[in-house]
Amino acid sequence: DMGNLSDQQDGGVKCAREVRTRTGDTLKRAGSVLLLVVAALLVAMVWFSAATQPFNVQLERERPPHVYDFFSYYRPNAEYAFTRLRQGDLPLWNPSQGLGGPFLATLQTGVLYPPNWLHLTLPPQRAFVWLAFAHVALAAVLAGLLARSLGATTLGSVTAGLLYSASLPLWGSVWTPPMLYTAAWVPGLLLA
């Protein structure tokens, strides 16, 4: 019957249109995520290039108030923790602070935070720079994905990612690693 054949052809055309539409939507989403990742990496590279400049030597020598904790607390703790781990010891206690104190259980040391294991392979300063780079990029991607899930356009989600990764909560906490790492993960927690 000709009518039945015509209906089957119309159904096939509709199915092909649906597949093209779904494929186009998937490609648009993939393109916006790729754009977001590229933007995140650009922001992180700007920070990375600034953080690895020779002024770090001057900062370490002068230790202005905004970086004092980094050079006096965070970096020495990382050196202690990951030196002990490389030696095969679990750093449960730090005898060097005050009269000694718990170490592994202290949030600020981050010994059990997997990204911090980069300290096992790199010198502390270099590991902190790479960790900051990764967390700034992560913050941009997660903020952009959060904005996208809330209905933002591609441009809106990229803008959200760039603005969050360049915001004071992130840049202001670069010298306080646990705060930077937490701020980077917040959009992801809201996305979940």
C-alpha positions as protocol buffer text, in pm:
chain_id: "A"
residue {
  index: 1
  type: ASP
  ca { x: 0 y: 0 z: 0 }
}
residue {
  index: 2
  type: MET
  ca { x: 142 y: 340 z: -104 }
}
residue {
  index: 3
  type: GLY
  ca { x: 10 y: 524 z: 204 }
}
residue {
  index: 4
  type: ASN
  ca { x: 186 y: 282 z: 436 }
}
residue {
  index: 5
  type: LEU
  ca { x: 515 y: 322 z: 244 }
}
residue {
  index: 6
  type: SER
  ca { x: 485 y: 701 z: 262 }
}
residue {
  index: 7
  type: ASP
  ca { x: 431 y: 684 z: 643 }
}
residue {
  index: 8
  type: GLN
  ca { x: 740 y: 466 z: 680 }
}
residue {
  index: 9
  type: GLN
  ca { x: 948 y: 711 z: 477 }
}
residue {
  index: 10
  type: ASP
  ca { x: 820 y: 1005 z: 687 }
}
residue {
  index: 11
  type: GLY
  ca { x: 909 y: 813 z: 1003 }
}
residue {
  index: 12
  type: GLY
  ca { x: 1260 y: 750 z: 871 }
}
residue {
  index: 13
  type: VAL
  ca { x: 1305 y: 1118 z: 787 }
}
residue {
  index: 14
  type: LYS
  ca { x: 1186 y: 1220 z: 1135 }
}
residue {
  index: 15
  type: CYS
  ca { x: 1423 y: 970 z: 1296 }
}
residue {
  index: 16
  type: ALA
  ca { x: 1716 y: 1102 z: 1090 }
}
residue {
  index: 17
  type: ARG
  ca { x: 1630 y: 1460 z: 1192 }
}
residue {
  index: 18
  type: GLU
  ca { x: 1623 y: 1357 z: 1560 }
}
residue {
  index: 19
  type: VAL
  ca { x: 1963 y: 1191 z: 1531 }
}
residue {
  index: 20
  type: ARG
  ca { x: 2107 y: 1502 z: 1361 }
}
residue {
  index: 21
  type: THR
  ca { x: 1955 y: 1727 z: 1629 }
}
residue {
  index: 22
  type: ARG
  ca { x: 2088 y: 1513 z: 1915 }
}
residue {
  index: 23
  type: THR
  ca { x: 2430 y: 1491 z: 1750 }
}
residue {
  index: 24
  type: GLY
  ca { x: 2435 y: 1868 z: 1700 }
}
residue {
  index: 25
  type: ASP
  ca { x: 2340 y: 1927 z: 2066 }
}
residue {
  index: 26
  type: THR
  ca { x: 2611 y: 1688 z: 2182 }
}
residue {
  index: 27
  type: LEU
  ca { x: 2871 y: 1863 z: 1964 }
}
residue {
  index: 28
  type: LYS
  ca { x: 2762 y: 2204 z: 2097 }
}
residue {
  index: 29
  type: ARG
  ca { x: 2796 y: 2081 z: 2455 }
}
residue {
  index: 30
  type: ALA
  ca { x: 3136 y: 1927 z: 2381 }
}
residue {
  index: 31
  type: GLY
  ca { x: 3244 y: 2250 z: 2213 }
}
residue {
  index: 32
  type: SER
  ca { x: 3140 y: 2460 z: 2510 }
}
residue {
  index: 33
  type: VAL
  ca { x: 3322 y: 2228 z: 2752 }
}
residue {
  index: 34
  type: LEU
  ca { x: 3633 y: 2241 z: 2531 }
}
residue {
  index: 35
  type: LEU
  ca { x: 3612 y: 2621 z: 2518 }
}
residue {
  index: 36
  type: LEU
  ca { x: 3578 y: 2627 z: 2896 }
}
residue {
  index: 37
  type: VAL
  ca { x: 3880 y: 2401 z: 2943 }
}
residue {
  index: 38
  type: VAL
  ca { x: 4091 y: 2616 z: 2709 }
}
residue {
  index: 39
  type: ALA
  ca { x: 3986 y: 2932 z: 2893 }
}
residue {
  index: 40
  type: ALA
  ca { x: 4061 y: 2768 z: 3228 }
}
residue {
  index: 41
  type: LEU
  ca { x: 4406 y: 2667 z: 3112 }
}
residue {
  index: 42
  type: LEU
  ca { x: 4476 y: 3021 z: 2989 }
}
residue {
  index: 43
  type: VAL
  ca { x: 4387 y: 3168 z: 3329 }
}
residue {
  index: 44
  type: ALA
  ca { x: 4595 y: 2903 z: 3503 }
}
residue {
  index: 45
  type: MET
  ca { x: 4891 y: 2968 z: 3271 }
}
residue {
  index: 46
  type: VAL
  ca { x: 4882 y: 3339 z: 3354 }
}
residue {
  index: 47
  type: TRP
  ca { x: 4900 y: 3250 z: 3721 }
}
residue {
  index: 48
  type: PHE
  ca { x: 5164 y: 2986 z: 3657 }
}
residue {
  index: 49
  type: SER
  ca { x: 5390 y: 3227 z: 3473 }
}
residue {
  index: 50
  type: ALA
  ca { x: 5353 y: 3485 z: 3751 }
}
residue {
  index: 51
  type: ALA
  ca { x: 5414 y: 3231 z: 4026 }
}
residue {
  index: 52
  type: THR
  ca { x: 5733 y: 3099 z: 3875 }
}
residue {
  index: 53
  type: GLN
  ca { x: 5901 y: 3435 z: 3820 }
}
residue {
  index: 54
  type: PRO
  ca { x: 6223 y: 3524 z: 4003 }
}
residue {
  index: 55
  type: PHE
  ca { x: 6033 y: 3745 z: 4250 }
}
residue {
  index: 56
  type: ASN
  ca { x: 5961 y: 3426 z: 4447 }
}
residue {
  index: 57
  type: VAL
  ca { x: 6320 y: 3438 z: 4573 }
}
residue {
  index: 58
  type: GLN
  ca { x: 6263 y: 3794 z: 4692 }
}
residue {
  index: 59
  type: LEU
  ca { x: 5932 y: 3697 z: 4855 }
}
residue {
  index: 60
  type: GLU
  ca { x: 6102 y: 3416 z: 5040 }
}
residue {
  index: 61
  type: ARG
  ca { x: 6379 y: 3645 z: 5161 }
}
residue {
  index: 62
  type: GLU
  ca { x: 6152 y: 3932 z: 5271 }
}
residue {
  index: 63
  type: ARG
  ca { x: 5843 y: 3729 z: 5368 }
}
residue {
  index: 64
  type: PRO
  ca { x: 5577 y: 4001 z: 5356 }
}
residue {
  index: 65
  type: PRO
  ca { x: 5272 y: 3935 z: 5575 }
}
residue {
  index: 66
  type: HIS
  ca { x: 5057 y: 3787 z: 5296 }
}
residue {
  index: 67
  type: VAL
  ca { x: 5308 y: 3508 z: 5220 }
}
residue {
  index: 68
  type: TYR
  ca { x: 5458 y: 3453 z: 5565 }
}
residue {
  index: 69
  type: ASP
  ca { x: 5244 y: 3148 z: 5648 }
}
residue {
  index: 70
  type: PHE
  ca { x: 5330 y: 2983 z: 5319 }
}
residue {
  index: 71
  type: PHE
  ca { x: 5706 y: 2997 z: 5375 }
}
residue {
  index: 72
  type: SER
  ca { x: 5692 y: 2945 z: 5752 }
}
residue {
  index: 73
  type: TYR
  ca { x: 5420 y: 2683 z: 5781 }
}
residue {
  index: 74
  type: TYR
  ca { x: 5286 y: 2523 z: 5462 }
}
residue {
  index: 75
  type: ARG
  ca { x: 5611 y: 2462 z: 5276 }
}
residue {
  index: 76
  type: PRO
  ca { x: 5806 y: 2332 z: 5578 }
}
residue {
  index: 77
  type: ASN
  ca { x: 5517 y: 2100 z: 5664 }
}
residue {
  index: 78
  type: ALA
  ca { x: 5511 y: 1965 z: 5309 }
}
residue {
  index: 79
  type: GLU
  ca { x: 5887 y: 1913 z: 5320 }
}
residue {
  index: 80
  type: TYR
  ca { x: 5858 y: 1727 z: 5650 }
}
residue {
  index: 81
  type: ALA
  ca { x: 5556 y: 1515 z: 5550 }
}
residue {
  index: 82
  type: PHE
  ca { x: 5674 y: 1405 z: 5211 }
}
residue {
  index: 83
  type: THR
  ca { x: 6034 y: 1350 z: 5317 }
}
residue {
  index: 84
  type: ARG
  ca { x: 5902 y: 1114 z: 5584 }
}
residue {
  index: 85
  type: LEU
  ca { x: 5677 y: 939 z: 5332 }
}
residue {
  index: 86
  type: ARG
  ca { x: 5968 y: 896 z: 5088 }
}
residue {
  index: 87
  type: GLN
  ca { x: 6159 y: 733 z: 5373 }
}
residue {
  index: 88
  type: GLY
  ca { x: 5871 y: 490 z: 5426 }
}
residue {
  index: 89
  type: ASP
  ca { x: 5743 y: 649 z: 5748 }
}
residue {
  index: 90
  type: LEU
  ca { x: 5387 y: 767 z: 5805 }
}
residue {
  index: 91
  type: PRO
  ca { x: 5416 y: 1116 z: 5961 }
}
residue {
  index: 92
  type: LEU
  ca { x: 5168 y: 1076 z: 6246 }
}
residue {
  index: 93
  type: TRP
  ca { x: 5342 y: 1321 z: 6479 }
}
residue {
  index: 94
  type: ASN
  ca { x: 5557 y: 1628 z: 6425 }
}
residue {
  index: 95
  type: PRO
  ca { x: 5807 y: 1668 z: 6709 }
}
residue {
  index: 96
  type: SER
  ca { x: 5934 y: 1998 z: 6565 }
}
residue {
  index: 97
  type: GLN
  ca { x: 5628 y: 2216 z: 6630 }
}
residue {
  index: 98
  type: GLY
  ca { x: 5594 y: 2341 z: 6982 }
}
residue {
  index: 99
  type: LEU
  ca { x: 5627 y: 2039 z: 7213 }
}
residue {
  index: 100
  type: GLY
  ca { x: 5516 y: 1813 z: 6930 }
}
residue {
  index: 101
  type: GLY
  ca { x: 5171 y: 1758 z: 6792 }
}
residue {
  index: 102
  type: PRO
  ca { x: 4952 y: 1545 z: 6569 }
}
residue {
  index: 103
  type: PHE
  ca { x: 5052 y: 1579 z: 6209 }
}
residue {
  index: 104
  type: LEU
  ca { x: 4873 y: 1336 z: 5980 }
}
residue {
  index: 105
  type: ALA
  ca { x: 4536 y: 1434 z: 6126 }
}
residue {
  index: 106
  type: THR
  ca { x: 4595 y: 1807 z: 6070 }
}
residue {
  index: 107
  type: LEU
  ca { x: 4391 y: 1951 z: 5785 }
}
residue {
  index: 108
  type: GLN
  ca { x: 4651 y: 2207 z: 5681 }
}
residue {
  index: 109
  type: THR
  ca { x: 4917 y: 1950 z: 5596 }
}
residue {
  index: 110
  type: GLY
  ca { x: 4693 y: 1769 z: 5345 }
}
residue {
  index: 111
  type: VAL
  ca { x: 4906 y: 1455 z: 5352 }
}
residue {
  index: 112
  type: LEU
  ca { x: 4609 y: 1237 z: 5256 }
}
residue {
  index: 113
  type: TYR
  ca { x: 4482 y: 1469 z: 4979 }
}
residue {
  index: 114
  type: PRO
  ca { x: 4583 y: 1279 z: 4660 }
}
residue {
  index: 115
  type: PRO
  ca { x: 4689 y: 1583 z: 4452 }
}
residue {
  index: 116
  type: ASN
  ca { x: 4940 y: 1670 z: 4726 }
}
residue {
  index: 117
  type: TRP
  ca { x: 5122 y: 1346 z: 4652 }
}
residue {
  index: 118
  type: LEU
  ca { x: 5286 y: 1543 z: 4374 }
}
residue {
  index: 119
  type: HIS
  ca { x: 5524 y: 1650 z: 4655 }
}
residue {
  index: 120
  type: LEU
  ca { x: 5662 y: 1297 z: 4648 }
}
residue {
  index: 121
  type: THR
  ca { x: 5814 y: 1361 z: 4306 }
}
residue {
  index: 122
  type: LEU
  ca { x: 5885 y: 1736 z: 4294 }
}
residue {
  index: 123
  type: PRO
  ca { x: 6059 y: 1985 z: 4523 }
}
residue {
  index: 124
  type: PRO
  ca { x: 5799 y: 2157 z: 4748 }
}
residue {
  index: 125
  type: GLN
  ca { x: 5802 y: 2498 z: 4577 }
}
residue {
  index: 126
  type: ARG
  ca { x: 5761 y: 2345 z: 4232 }
}
residue {
  index: 127
  type: ALA
  ca { x: 5489 y: 2107 z: 4356 }
}
residue {
  index: 128
  type: PHE
  ca { x: 5296 y: 2397 z: 4510 }
}
residue {
  index: 129
  type: VAL
  ca { x: 5315 y: 2591 z: 4182 }
}
residue {
  index: 130
  type: TRP
  ca { x: 5183 y: 2294 z: 3981 }
}
residue {
  index: 131
  type: LEU
  ca { x: 4911 y: 2230 z: 4239 }
}
residue {
  index: 132
  type: ALA
  ca { x: 4803 y: 2595 z: 4226 }
}
residue {
  index: 133
  type: PHE
  ca { x: 4800 y: 2581 z: 3845 }
}
residue {
  index: 134
  type: ALA
  ca { x: 4583 y: 2268 z: 3849 }
}
residue {
  index: 135
  type: HIS
  ca { x: 4342 y: 2404 z: 4110 }
}
residue {
  index: 136
  type: VAL
  ca { x: 4294 y: 2738 z: 3933 }
}
residue {
  index: 137
  type: ALA
  ca { x: 4216 y: 2548 z: 3610 }
}
residue {
  index: 138
  type: LEU
  ca { x: 3987 y: 2309 z: 3801 }
}
residue {
  index: 139
  type: ALA
  ca { x: 3802 y: 2603 z: 3955 }
}
residue {
  index: 140
  type: ALA
  ca { x: 3743 y: 2756 z: 3611 }
}
residue {
  index: 141
  type: VAL
  ca { x: 3614 y: 2431 z: 3461 }
}
residue {
  index: 142
  type: LEU
  ca { x: 3387 y: 2347 z: 3755 }
}
residue {
  index: 143
  type: ALA
  ca { x: 3245 y: 2700 z: 3777 }
}
residue {
  index: 144
  type: GLY
  ca { x: 3175 y: 2698 z: 3405 }
}
residue {
  index: 145
  type: LEU
  ca { x: 3007 y: 2357 z: 3424 }
}
residue {
  index: 146
  type: LEU
  ca { x: 2798 y: 2477 z: 3718 }
}
residue {
  index: 147
  type: ALA
  ca { x: 2689 y: 2784 z: 3523 }
}
residue {
  index: 148
  type: ARG
  ca { x: 2605 y: 2566 z: 3223 }
}
residue {
  index: 149
  type: SER
  ca { x: 2398 y: 2331 z: 3439 }
}
residue {
  index: 150
  type: LEU
  ca { x: 2207 y: 2633 z: 3569 }
}
residue {
  index: 151
  type: GLY
  ca { x: 2117 y: 2734 z: 3213 }
}
residue {
  index: 152
  type: ALA
  ca { x: 2396 y: 2969 z: 3109 }
}
residue {
  index: 153
  type: THR
  ca { x: 2490 y: 2995 z: 2743 }
}
residue {
  index: 154
  type: THR
  ca { x: 2833 y: 2884 z: 2624 }
}
residue {
  index: 155
  type: LEU
  ca { x: 2963 y: 3239 z: 2651 }
}
residue {
  index: 156
  type: GLY
  ca { x: 2801 y: 3276 z: 2993 }
}
residue {
  index: 157
  type: SER
  ca { x: 2954 y: 2953 z: 3125 }
}
residue {
  index: 158
  type: VAL
  ca { x: 3301 y: 3043 z: 2995 }
}
residue {
  index: 159
  type: THR
  ca { x: 3267 y: 3389 z: 3149 }
}
residue {
  index: 160
  type: ALA
  ca { x: 3158 y: 3237 z: 3481 }
}
residue {
  index: 161
  type: GLY
  ca { x: 3456 y: 3003 z: 3479 }
}
residue {
  index: 162
  type: LEU
  ca { x: 3701 y: 3281 z: 3397 }
}
residue {
  index: 163
  type: LEU
  ca { x: 3558 y: 3522 z: 3653 }
}
residue {
  index: 164
  type: TYR
  ca { x: 3554 y: 3266 z: 3932 }
}
residue {
  index: 165
  type: SER
  ca { x: 3906 y: 3144 z: 3859 }
}
residue {
  index: 166
  type: ALA
  ca { x: 4031 y: 3505 z: 3855 }
}
residue {
  index: 167
  type: SER
  ca { x: 3834 y: 3605 z: 4166 }
}
residue {
  index: 168
  type: LEU
  ca { x: 3973 y: 3721 z: 4497 }
}
residue {
  index: 169
  type: PRO
  ca { x: 3873 y: 3402 z: 4685 }
}
residue {
  index: 170
  type: LEU
  ca { x: 4103 y: 3204 z: 4457 }
}
residue {
  index: 171
  type: TRP
  ca { x: 4385 y: 3450 z: 4396 }
}
residue {
  index: 172
  type: GLY
  ca { x: 4376 y: 3567 z: 4755 }
}
residue {
  index: 173
  type: SER
  ca { x: 4426 y: 3214 z: 4881 }
}
residue {
  index: 174
  type: VAL
  ca { x: 4713 y: 3113 z: 4654 }
}
residue {
  index: 175
  type: TRP
  ca { x: 4953 y: 3143 z: 4948 }
}
residue {
  index: 176
  type: THR
  ca { x: 4722 y: 2936 z: 5170 }
}
residue {
  index: 177
  type: PRO
  ca { x: 4700 y: 2605 z: 4982 }
}
residue {
  index: 178
  type: PRO
  ca { x: 4412 y: 2440 z: 5176 }
}
residue {
  index: 179
  type: MET
  ca { x: 4195 y: 2746 z: 5111 }
}
residue {
  index: 180
  type: LEU
  ca { x: 4281 y: 2748 z: 4740 }
}
residue {
  index: 181
  type: TYR
  ca { x: 4211 y: 2377 z: 4705 }
}
residue {
  index: 182
  type: THR
  ca { x: 3876 y: 2411 z: 4884 }
}
residue {
  index: 183
  type: ALA
  ca { x: 3771 y: 2715 z: 4680 }
}
residue {
  index: 184
  type: ALA
  ca { x: 3855 y: 2525 z: 4360 }
}
residue {
  index: 185
  type: TRP
  ca { x: 3624 y: 2234 z: 4454 }
}
residue {
  index: 186
  type: VAL
  ca { x: 3324 y: 2444 z: 4573 }
}
residue {
  index: 187
  type: PRO
  ca { x: 3157 y: 2477 z: 4228 }
}
residue {
  index: 188
  type: GLY
  ca { x: 3190 y: 2100 z: 4186 }
}
residue {
  index: 189
  type: LEU
  ca { x: 3018 y: 2040 z: 4518 }
}
residue {
  index: 190
  type: LEU
  ca { x: 2734 y: 2269 z: 4412 }
}
residue {
  index: 191
  type: LEU
  ca { x: 2718 y: 2089 z: 4077 }
}
residue {
  index: 192
  type: ALA
  ca { x: 2679 y: 1750 z: 4243 }
}
